[in-house]
Amino acid sequence: MQGIECEELRKSYGEVRALGGVSFVAEPGQILALLGPNGSGKTTTVRILTTLTTPDSGSARVAGRDVVRHAPRVRRVIGLTAQETILDGFLTAGEYMDIVARLRHLSRPRRRREIAELLSEFELQEVAKTPISGYSGGMRRRLDVATSLLGKPRVLFLDEPSTGLDPHSRERMWDAIRRRAREGATVLLTTQYMEEADALAESVIVLAHGRVIERGTPDELKDTIGDSVLELTLADSDQRSEAMATLAQLGDPAPPRERPDVLSFVLLKSSPPLLAILQRLDADGIEVADVIVSRPTLDEAFLHLTRRVDGLYQPEPELQTR
């Protein structure tokens, strides 16, 4: 294995447990998405794997190298786009990338070639000689990601890479990430944008409270909650409260729509069939004008999984408030 291997990673900051035994594997050529709500342990995991933080216990290997014992060797073969990167506004994009390329010990011809290719790939060539202080947030983010690709890293860590990007730039970035995976790089992606994980990842790990609560392909995660999402349009929006009370007994309500006459909820595996639900609404005097049945999205699967864990989770004894 020359990708990523984690086994029982644990990390606490004082009495706050960030990781409580995280294990997973990402193979070369694979894009793995690490998902979870804020505070779930995603960034701590990335910091450990990129040698920025030392775990309290457990082990991790990146590109075949132990992240603690062989940290300098790990740094030579990885690329990292962090959540926040401080860029010197007085430098140009070309100057900044040249400094990073020198730190990665790239030869002068290779530096020039890769910088030119990446500036073009991320549509930054026209501003390559403009000070970074004049860049928009999206341009800075594109520069962050482009710089992390210098030296063709064997393992690439992307922590919330599409923050601030417009749809066109996001699609361009996704193509660049897919291209690196096809070339054999291992990619670990953390994101709050479920469409990004669904579009890119072959495998997904869901974290909550510092633990892995689910893993699988995006489709497998969708299948964990049920086969369908129902969107019901009420004939009378004034019956919304009554309809929600009825549906709450039958399914797992999704976030409410903006329209007051539209209700959406996931049909769980334990839910009654659609016909029974419509009959129940009719028996309660609630008229349904339209029904749309669709497949659950990764957003809905993520919300269901994390809500389920939050409802069951109890802090470990040593972390309870005294």
ABEGO torsion letter per residue (X at the ends): XABBBBBGBBBBBEABBABAGBBBBBBBGBBBBBBEBBGAGAAAAAAAAAGABBBABEBBBBGGBBAAAAAAAAAAABBBBBABBBBBAABBAAAAAAAAAAAAGBBAAAAAAAAAAAAAAAGAAAAAABBAAABBAAAAAAAAAAAAABGGBABBBBBGAABGBBAAAAAAAAAAAAAAAAAGBBBBBBBABAAAAAAABABBBBBBGGBBABBEBAAAAAAAAEABBBBBBBABAAAAAAAAAAAAAABBBBBBBABAABBBBBBBAABBBAAAAAAAAAAAGBBBABBBBBBBBAAAAAAAAAAAAAAABBBBAAABBX
